[in-house]
Amino acid sequence: MVDINKLKTFLRAAETLNFSETAKQLHLSQPTVSHHIKSLEKEIGVNVFVRTNTGIKLTEGGRLLLPWARRLMNDTINLKSMMSSIQTDIVGELRISCSTTAGKYILPQFAARFCQQYPGVSVGIMACTPEDVTLRLLEEKAHIGVLSREIFDSSFEAQVFFRDRIALIVPANHRWAFRSVIEPAEILEEPFIIREETSGTRRVVLSELAKFDIGLNDLNIFMELGNAEAIVRMVAAGYGIAFVSTLASACPLERGNVVNITVEGMDLRRTIHMIRKSMGDSYRPRDAFWGFIHDPENADLIHLTERDI
C-alpha cells in the first residue's frame, strides 16, 4: 500500500517542480523529500520525475499518477473528518420529500422521536409528487425520499419503510355497513370517489380490480380528488365510496363516520419505500435517520400500519 505521506510529498513536488521548495513548504529536509520520491517510485515501479537542467518535471507516469494521488488524499481527509465527527453530536438539517399519504401519517411521529434523540437536528417534511421526490434528491433539495413505488435506478439506494393497507370505506349508514364482505362487481353500482392519476393508492386499486375485468371506465366515478383526507370526508358525508389507506381512515372509523368493507379476492396492500442518493459524501443526519426508522424501539409505529381493518 502506498504511504500517504509519500503521496503528499509527490503532490507538493508536482506543484513546485522543485525539491528544495517542496522541503521548505512541508517542513522537511531535502534528503527526506528525495527519499520519499525514490521510495514511491520503487513501490509503484515507475519514475514520476525526471531531472533537467532547470529542475524537475513530471514523467508520463507522474502525470498519470497525479489525479489518483489527489483523489486518495481527498478520500483520506474525508475519512478522517468523518471519523472525527463521530465524536461530536449529530447536528444539521434533514429534509424529507414524501409523495404518499400513508407516509405523511407515519413520518411526523418518526421525525418527532428522532429530534428528541438528536436535538441538534431540525427535520422538514415536504409533500410532493413521486417525480418530484427523485428530482429533489438529485438536485440535493432533499436528503431522503418516501414513495409508494420501487425505483429501478442505480442513482438511488432504497429500503422498505413499511407496508400500507388500503380499505374500501363507505358511509356509516350505507346499506353495506353491516355486511362482512362484498363482491368486486358490486362496486360498479355505487358512486365512486377516486384518487388522482399519480396516486399509489389508485395504482394498486386499479391493478386489483383488473383481476376481475373491471377497468377505470367501468366505475361510476363521481369525483376525482388528490387528497385522502378530503376523500374520507366526502365518503362520511354520503357522496360515495372510496379506497383509501387505513391510516387516513383510522380516526373517522373510530368516530363511526365511515365503515371499512372487505372486498372478496382483493389484496389491497402496498410497500412504502424510503430512498436516498446512492453516491455522494456521508451526511450524518440523513444516515442516522436511515437506520433510526428500523430501530426496535420504533416497532410500535410500524405496527400502526399493520393493524387489522
ZAMARGU-4260 file (C-alpha; in steps of 0.2 Angstrom, whole numbers, plus 5000, padded with zeros to 4 digits):
<rodrens>
0) 5000/5000/5000 | 5007/5017/4995 | 5011/5028/5010 | 5000/5044/5011 | 5015/5054/5017
5) 5024/5050/5001 | 5009/5054/4990 | 5008/5071/5000 | 5026/5074/4996 | 5024/5069/4977
10) 5009/5081/4976 | 5018/5096/4983 | 5033/5092/4972 | 5022/5091/4957 | 5016/5109/4961
15) 5033/5117/4964 | 5044/5106/4952 | 5057/5109/4965 | 5063/5098/4979 | 5071/5112/4989
20) 5055/5122/4989 | 5045/5106/4992 | 5055/5103/5008 | 5053/5120/5013 | 5034/5120/5012
25) 5032/5103/5020 | 5045/5107/5034 | 5056/5093/5029 | 5074/5091/5024 | 5078/5090/5005
30) 5086/5072/5008 | 5069/5067/5016 | 5059/5073/5001 | 5071/5064/4989 | 5069/5048/4999
35) 5050/5049/4999 | 5050/5051/4980 | 5063/5037/4977 | 5053/5026/4989 | 5037/5030/4980
40) 5044/5026/4963 | 5051/5009/4969 | 5033/5005/4976 | 5024/5008/4960 | 5038/5003/4948
45) 5038/5019/4938 | 5048/5035/4939 | 5037/5050/4942 | 5050/5064/4940 | 5064/5067/4928
50) 5078/5079/4932 | 5083/5093/4920 | 5095/5107/4919 | 5082/5119/4927 | 5074/5107/4940
55) 5062/5093/4938 | 5047/5089/4928 | 5034/5075/4928 | 5036/5060/4918 | 5021/5052/4909
60) 5019/5040/4924 | 5019/5055/4935 | 5006/5064/4925 | 4995/5048/4926 | 4998/5046/4945
65) 4993/5064/4949 | 4974/5063/4948 | 4974/5047/4958 | 4985/5054/4971 | 4974/5069/4973
70) 4959/5058/4974 | 4967/5047/4988 | 4972/5062/4998 | 4955/5069/4997 | 4947/5052/5002
75) 4959/5051/5017 | 4955/5069/5023 | 4936/5065/5021 | 4938/5049/5031 | 4947/5057/5045
80) 4934/5071/5045 | 4920/5058/5046 | 4928/5048/5060 | 4932/5063/5070 | 4914/5069/5068
85) 4908/5053/5076 | 4915/5060/5092 | 4903/5075/5091 | 4884/5077/5092 | 4874/5075/5076
90) 4868/5092/5070 | 4861/5100/5055 | 4845/5100/5044 | 4836/5084/5037 | 4824/5087/5023
95) 4812/5073/5018 | 4801/5073/5002 | 4786/5062/5003 | 4773/5058/4990 | 4762/5046/4999
100) 4748/5049/5011 | 4752/5034/5022 | 4770/5041/5024 | 4763/5058/5029 | 4754/5050/5044
105) 4769/5040/5050 | 4784/5051/5046 | 4780/5066/5058 | 4780/5053/5073 | 4797/5046/5067
110) 4803/5064/5065 | 4797/5069/5082 | 4806/5054/5090 | 4822/5057/5080 | 4823/5075/5085
115) 4821/5070/5104 | 4835/5058/5102 | 4845/5071/5091 | 4840/5088/5097 | 4853/5096/5086
120) 4844/5091/5070 | 4829/5100/5063 | 4818/5090/5051 | 4807/5097/5037 | 4794/5086/5028
125) 4789/5091/5011 | 4774/5084/5001 | 4776/5082/4983 | 4773/5071/4968 | 4783/5054/4965
130) 4793/5063/4951 | 4797/5077/4962 | 4804/5065/4976 | 4818/5059/4964 | 4821/5076/4957
135) 4823/5084/4974 | 4836/5071/4979 | 4846/5073/4963 | 4846/5092/4965 | 4850/5090/4983
140) 4835/5099/4989 | 4830/5084/5000 | 4841/5071/5009 | 4828/5057/5009 | 4813/5052/4999
145) 4797/5042/5003 | 4786/5035/4990 | 4774/5020/4986 | 4783/5013/4971 | 4800/5004/4968
150) 4814/5014/4960 | 4825/5005/4947 | 4839/5017/4946 | 4857/5015/4952 | 4857/5033/4957
155) 4847/5029/4972 | 4848/5017/4986 | 4831/5010/4993 | 4825/5001/5008 | 4807/4996/5014
160) 4800/5008/5026 | 4783/4999/5030 | 4769/4991/5021 | 4752/5000/5020 | 4735/4993/5019
165) 4721/5000/5009 | 4702/4998/5013 | 4686/5001/5004 | 4676/5014/5015 | 4658/5018/5014
170) 4646/5030/5024 | 4641/5023/5041 | 4623/5022/5036 | 4627/5013/5020 | 4617/4998/5015
175) 4634/4988/5016 | 4638/4994/5033 | 4633/4978/5041 | 4640/4966/5028 | 4656/4956/5031
180) 4661/4956/5013 | 4655/4961/4996 | 4660/4955/4978 | 4671/4966/4967 | 4657/4968/4954
185) 4646/4977/4967 | 4657/4992/4967 | 4650/4996/4950 | 4633/5000/4957 | 4640/5014/4968
190) 4646/5032/4965 | 4665/5031/4967 | 4677/5044/4973 | 4695/5041/4966 | 4712/5047/4969
195) 4722/5057/4956 | 4731/5048/4942 | 4748/5049/4950 | 4742/5041/4967 | 4749/5025/4973
200) 4733/5020/4980 | 4724/5022/4964 | 4738/5011/4955 | 4735/4997/4967 | 4716/4998/4967
205) 4715/4998/4948 | 4728/4984/4947 | 4717/4973/4959 | 4701/4977/4950 | 4709/4972/4933
210) 4710/4954/4940 | 4691/4954/4939 | 4690/4963/4922 | 4685/4979/4930 | 4693/4994/4922
215) 4693/5013/4926 | 4679/5016/4913 | 4668/5003/4921 | 4667/5013/4938 | 4654/5026/4941
220) 4666/5039/4945 | 4658/5054/4955 | 4673/5064/4958 | 4692/5063/4957 | 4702/5071/4972
225) 4720/5072/4976 | 4719/5072/4995 | 4715/5056/5005 | 4708/5067/5020 | 4696/5076/5008
230) 4690/5059/5001 | 4686/5052/5018 | 4676/5067/5022 | 4666/5065/5006 | 4663/5047/5010
235) 4657/5051/5028 | 4645/5065/5021 | 4637/5051/5010 | 4643/5056/4992 | 4651/5039/4988
240) 4663/5025/4992 | 4682/5025/4990 | 4698/5016/4993 | 4710/5024/5005 | 4725/5020/5016
245) 4719/5013/5033 | 4730/5026/5041 | 4719/5040/5033 | 4703/5032/5038 | 4708/5027/5056
250) 4700/5042/5065 | 4684/5043/5055 | 4682/5024/5059 | 4684/5027/5077 | 4671/5041/5077
255) 4659/5030/5067 | 4658/5041/5052 | 4664/5028/5040 | 4664/5009/5039 | 4678/4998/5031
260) 4671/4984/5019 | 4681/4969/5014 | 4681/4966/4995 | 4682/4947/4991 | 4698/4942/4982
265) 4706/4959/4983 | 4724/4960/4991 | 4725/4979/4995 | 4742/4981/5001 | 4757/4991/4995
270) 4775/4993/5000 | 4781/5011/5005 | 4799/5014/5001 | 4812/5026/5008 | 4826/5031/4996
275) 4842/5042/4996 | 4856/5045/4983 | 4867/5030/4982 | 4883/5041/4978 | 4890/5056/4987
280) 4898/5061/5004 | 4891/5055/5020 | 4879/5066/5029 | 4876/5061/5047 | 4858/5067/5050
285) 4852/5058/5034 | 4862/5042/5038 | 4857/5042/5056 | 4838/5043/5051 | 4841/5030/5038
290) 4845/5017/5052 | 4833/5025/5065 | 4817/5020/5056 | 4820/5002/5060 | 4826/5004/5077
295) 4817/4991/5088 | 4810/5005/5099 | 4800/5011/5084 | 4792/4995/5081 | 4775/5002/5088
300) 4775/5015/5074 | 4777/5002/5061 | 4763/4991/5069 | 4751/5006/5066 | 4751/5002/5048
305) 4748/4983/5050 | 4733/4983/5061 | 4718/4974/5056 | 4705/4983/5046
</rodrens>
